[in-house]
């Protein structure tokens, strides 16, 4: 399950290996795809934060991880 943190998400991974960053990226990507394909469940209106907010946050996290991954591969 994806865990949400306040602040810079990619900061948690700056000292991790490229393989560990890729694994987290892949997990986020799968969660994003699942939401895009299935959409919210009928009872998701009971969940806080709403699925749409989680989806947007995951997109932001994915962008951060991709930037971090690119910088690690370059160095």
C-alpha positions as CSV (number, residue, x, y, z in Angstrom):
1,X,0.0,0.0,0.0
2,X,1.2,3.5,-0.8
3,X,2.0,5.6,2.2
4,X,1.6,9.4,2.1
5,X,4.1,11.7,3.7
6,X,4.2,15.5,4.1
7,X,6.9,17.4,2.2
8,X,9.3,16.1,-0.4
9,X,8.4,12.5,-1.2
10,X,11.5,11.8,-3.1
11,X,13.7,12.9,-0.2
12,X,13.0,9.6,1.4
13,X,14.7,7.8,-1.5
14,X,17.7,10.1,-2.1
15,X,20.1,7.5,-0.4
16,X,18.4,4.5,-2.0
17,X,19.7,2.4,-4.9
18,X,18.4,2.9,-8.4
19,X,16.7,-0.5,-8.1
20,X,14.9,0.5,-4.9
21,X,13.7,3.8,-6.5
22,X,12.5,1.9,-9.6
23,X,10.6,-0.5,-7.4
24,X,8.8,2.4,-5.7
25,X,8.2,4.1,-9.1
26,X,6.7,0.9,-10.4
27,X,4.4,0.5,-7.4
28,X,3.2,4.1,-7.8
29,X,2.6,3.6,-11.5
30,X,0.6,0.4,-10.9
31,X,-1.6,2.2,-8.3
32,X,-2.1,5.1,-10.8
33,X,-3.0,2.7,-13.6
34,X,-5.4,0.8,-11.4
35,X,-7.3,4.0,-10.6
36,X,-7.3,5.1,-14.3
37,X,-8.6,1.8,-15.5
38,X,-11.1,0.9,-12.8
39,X,-12.0,4.3,-11.5
40,X,-13.3,4.9,-8.0
41,X,-15.3,2.2,-6.3
42,X,-18.9,2.9,-5.5
43,X,-18.2,3.2,-1.7
44,X,-15.1,5.4,-2.2
45,X,-17.1,8.5,-1.3
46,X,-16.7,7.3,2.3
47,X,-12.9,7.4,2.1
48,X,-10.9,10.4,3.2
49,X,-9.0,11.7,1.3
50,X,-11.1,11.0,-1.7
51,X,-9.7,8.7,-4.4
52,X,-9.3,11.7,-6.8
53,X,-7.0,13.4,-4.3
54,X,-5.0,10.2,-3.7
55,X,-4.6,9.9,-7.5
56,X,-3.4,13.4,-7.9
57,X,-0.9,13.0,-5.0
58,X,0.4,9.8,-6.5
59,X,1.0,11.6,-9.8
60,X,3.0,14.2,-8.0
61,X,5.0,11.5,-6.2
62,X,5.7,9.7,-9.5
63,X,7.0,12.9,-11.0
64,X,9.4,13.5,-8.0
65,X,10.7,9.9,-8.2
66,X,11.3,10.2,-12.0
67,X,13.3,13.3,-11.4
68,X,15.3,11.7,-8.7
69,X,15.9,8.6,-10.8
70,X,17.0,10.7,-13.8
71,X,19.5,12.6,-11.6
72,X,20.9,9.3,-10.2
73,X,21.3,7.7,-13.6
74,X,23.1,10.8,-14.9
75,X,25.6,10.7,-12.1
